[in-house]
Every structure is written in structure tokens, then in C-alpha cells.
Amino acid sequence: MSSSPPQPPWLAALLQDRSPGPRLYRWTTANVPPASCNAPSQAAATAAPAVSNPDRDPRRVHVLGIGNLGRLLATSLSELPSPPPITLLVHRPSLLEAWSANPGVRITRRDGTVATAKSNIDIEMWSEDPPPRGPAVEADPARDAIANLIVTTKAPAALPQVDRLRRYIGPGAAVLFVQNGMNKLWPPYGPVYADARFAPRDRPDFLVGVTSHGVTSLGPFSSLHASPADLSLGPVLPSSSSSSSSSSSSNGSAAPSSYLTDLLTTAPHLKGRAVPRAEIWVLQLEKLVVNAVINPLTAILRCQNGTLFFSPPAAAAAAAAAAGEAGADFGPALPPDSPLIQISDLLLRQASAVLQSLIADPSAAAILPSSEAARGADAPYSQASLQQRFSYPSLRAMLHRVGAAVRHNTSSMLQDARAGKATEIREFNGWVVETAAYLDSQHQHQHQQEPSARGLDVRAHAKAVELVEAGAVMSVSELADVLLGPAKVGEETS
Ligand SMILES: CC(C)(CO)C(=O)C(=O)O
């Protein structure tokens, strides 16, 4: 994170391949067997076109990754009065088959209503391999250029997947990442990646979205919008024709991302809003703190988000919840001395120290506004304001606010753990641990200290990584023993 940093492993791995990117075949439902041999699929019955985007429509939105968030965004965009054409990009032929059998993306709202989006939606899989059946259509960088891409894959896959599509992402494109965890395109490594991959004038507008919408999977292409919240969007690495502070370029034409931003800030159910670059960075850091507390604790304790903050529902509400009825709610907030609150307070204190140290680091200066006025004590992104915003009490209030809003949801990490999938723990608590190590080394270097000098204490986060990766399932008291016991000993000896 210094001015000319050594490449981290993820960046070195991506930039090993300096080619313009693989040529990809566009698989459609015409390239997979119909769902049942006896009953021709709906898609086959309506003769799915071999090439579903012959129109080169610049309004088309590609959604890469069709998990919970992809479903929520695609469905909300489809509910706009004038919805854009959408192409869902999936990663397995079985998803094309599942769509063929039952086309449509479904979002169940908490009032029980179900929104189904299908008329404006195509589905494709872009693959290096030609399809073994049906028409083999190779994507053409001019005809099939991707103009608006929303990336909703899990965090580790996001940049590698976009990188694989680079041949088809041209100048004037907008690429929006909506993942938990810190985006890889923030300075200092994001500009290194973009400069290596795109000529300065060809670089797309890269944006990030930060959301706390709680969405739970109900099956392929179907999710429950369990805890409606909001979505903030802002530039992470703006293109040369875009400016970080406005949505218009210097020649007065709209920035490449303004169309996608307009769609997402007006689509229903999202509560979308556009924010400046410094704000989206701060929001992503705050969201990281939320995920570094709620996600590992709910995964280890196998509980709903709300269990971390509230006492259990009263008996009647519990029965309603068990019967799957909406509206069942938790009891009063847990007292500050309850083990669960103490555990989340410990994680919060350690994260707060790391974030407060990060904003004073030179790597943050590349993101925060640098004018004299912006540095004034009262300015929202001054050192003083950010020290306050990342203080333990402010982060605690923020976590409890979000925790209350998403109390009905099952965290994405618990959903992953239950499904036996890899979790994003390295992107959350792992990020806190790595960032602390980087900041400690910077500090030691500046103050010429021994590498053994005592640095930021992130032991609870390191333990959370270890437990989640080991698939640990524990009771509250077992977890309190593991996390609070050693931390208390550490405090006594400090
Ligand atoms: C906000 C929260 C915790 C909602 O469940 C989330 O982002 C997640 O589950 O990943």
C-alpha cells in the first residue's frame, strides 16, 4: 500500500496473462438438453434464439452471478416502468437447464407477494469451450460488447471473472461490483491493474455498490427479500471520460456509468443512491465491519442475524417463526453485559483501531479529497471526522442499526456454511488481519522499530477466520470462552 507497492498475489496471478483475454462462446438454452426428454422445455418450445442479443442495445445490462443479490437487482430493474433488456451470465450449463425448465427470476417479499421477472431477461453462459450441442456462437467484441455489467458473484471471484471478460468490455462501459468486502480496485493496486489491462482512454467506469439488503436463497433463481435495506453506488476507479465528483464528463456528455446509476437509483425496492468516491470507500469500510461481526458469529453459532442483538422472540412469535410466518419478531435488545454483545464489542474495538490507523496511512490519501477545505476539521472526510466515524462508539451504533434492519435475515456466510460452500471470511476478518499487519509494518518502518514491536491487536478476528475455516459450530458460551477468555488475559498483561 505504499506509492510503488510490490504486487499482492491476486494481482500477480491476474497479470501473469498479458493477452487481450480469452475468446468466449455464448451458450444459451439452445445449447443444453431440454429439461425432460418427454416434455420439451418452455424455452425449446418457444424456440430460443441462438443469439439472444442481436440488437447491440446499449441499454442492455449484463448481470454476472445470479445468487441472491443478482436476483434482487435483476428483479428490481425489471420492475422499472421502462425496464432495460437484461442478460444473466451464469457459470454452469445446469443453470441454463434449470432456467429452461422454469424460466424467471423470483423474489418473495416479506408480505408474501412474489415478483417474477422473465420477459426482458435472457440467460447465457460465456465459456472458452464450444457447446457440444446446438449452435456454436463465438462472442464478437464489437457486436457483443458489454456496455453495462453488474457483478454480483462472491467477492473472491469478482475481479477474476471480470478480467476473463476483458476482451468484451470496451471504452464507454460501466462495470459495477456489488460484493461484501473491500473491492480490489481501490488504490494502490486497482490503478496498477487497470493501467496494465486497459489503454487510458479505453478504461471502463468501475463502480462499487454497498448494500445491506438481506436476501435468502429459496432455490435456483428464487430468493426471499428478508430484510429490505438500501444500496449506495459510487466510483472506485472512474474512466478518463468520467469525473470522480460528477456524473458528467468535461465535454458535457454523460459519464459511461450514469445510465446504470440512474437505473439502480430509480428501480423499486432497492433504495439506491449515488454517492461520491470518498463516501463509497467509507461505506465499504463500515460494511466490512458489519460483515466481520455478523457473518462469522452467525455462521459459528448457526443463528439468524437478529439473535446477535436481541433476546429470543416471545413464545407466540417463536411459534409463528417456526411455522415460517412473516412478522414474527425478536424480543428486547440484549443487555451490554451479555456474552454475545461482549463478543461483538471485542471484534468492533479491534476493527475500529485498524480503521483509525488506516485513514492516517498514505494509501488513504489517494482516495480522500485533498483540497484545503476538505481537510478542515468539520469536513466529512477530514482526519478528525473519519477518526470519529470509525471510533468504537460510532461503529457500534452503526452495527446495531444495521443489525436491527437485517435481523430477519440469515447471513450470507451462514447460507454458504450450510450449503457446504467456501465462505468469504478471508475478505472480512482476514482483511482486518492483513490490513493490521500492513499498518504495523508501515509503523515499524517509520519509527524504526523492531518487527517484534507490539502492534494492532486483531487476535479475535484471526480466531474468527480460524474457526470459520475449520467449520466450527459452537454455543454462545463455548464461543465466549474462546474469544473473550484469551482477550481478557491479553488486556491484563498489557
Ligand atoms: C448485512 C448482512 C449481514 C445481511 O445478512 C450481509 O451483508 C450478509 O449476510 O452478507
PDBQT file of the ligand as one rigid body, heavy atoms in Angstrom, charges set to zero:
ROOT
HETATM    1  C1  LIG A 501     -25.837  -7.261   6.111  1.00  0.00    +0.000 C 
HETATM    2  C2  LIG A 501     -25.750  -8.775   6.077  1.00  0.00    +0.000 C 
HETATM    3  C3  LIG A 501     -25.135  -9.276   7.364  1.00  0.00    +0.000 C 
HETATM    4  C4  LIG A 501     -27.179  -9.225   5.958  1.00  0.00    +0.000 C 
HETATM    5  O1  LIG A 501     -27.377 -10.566   6.230  1.00  0.00    +0.000 OA
HETATM    6  C5  LIG A 501     -24.906  -9.223   4.924  1.00  0.00    +0.000 C 
HETATM    7  O2  LIG A 501     -24.349  -8.436   4.218  1.00  0.00    +0.000 OA
HETATM    8  C6  LIG A 501     -24.625 -10.656   4.676  1.00  0.00    +0.000 C 
HETATM    9  O3  LIG A 501     -25.364 -11.515   5.118  1.00  0.00    +0.000 OA
HETATM   10  O4  LIG A 501     -23.629 -10.911   3.994  1.00  0.00    +0.000 OA
ENDROOT
TORSDOF 0
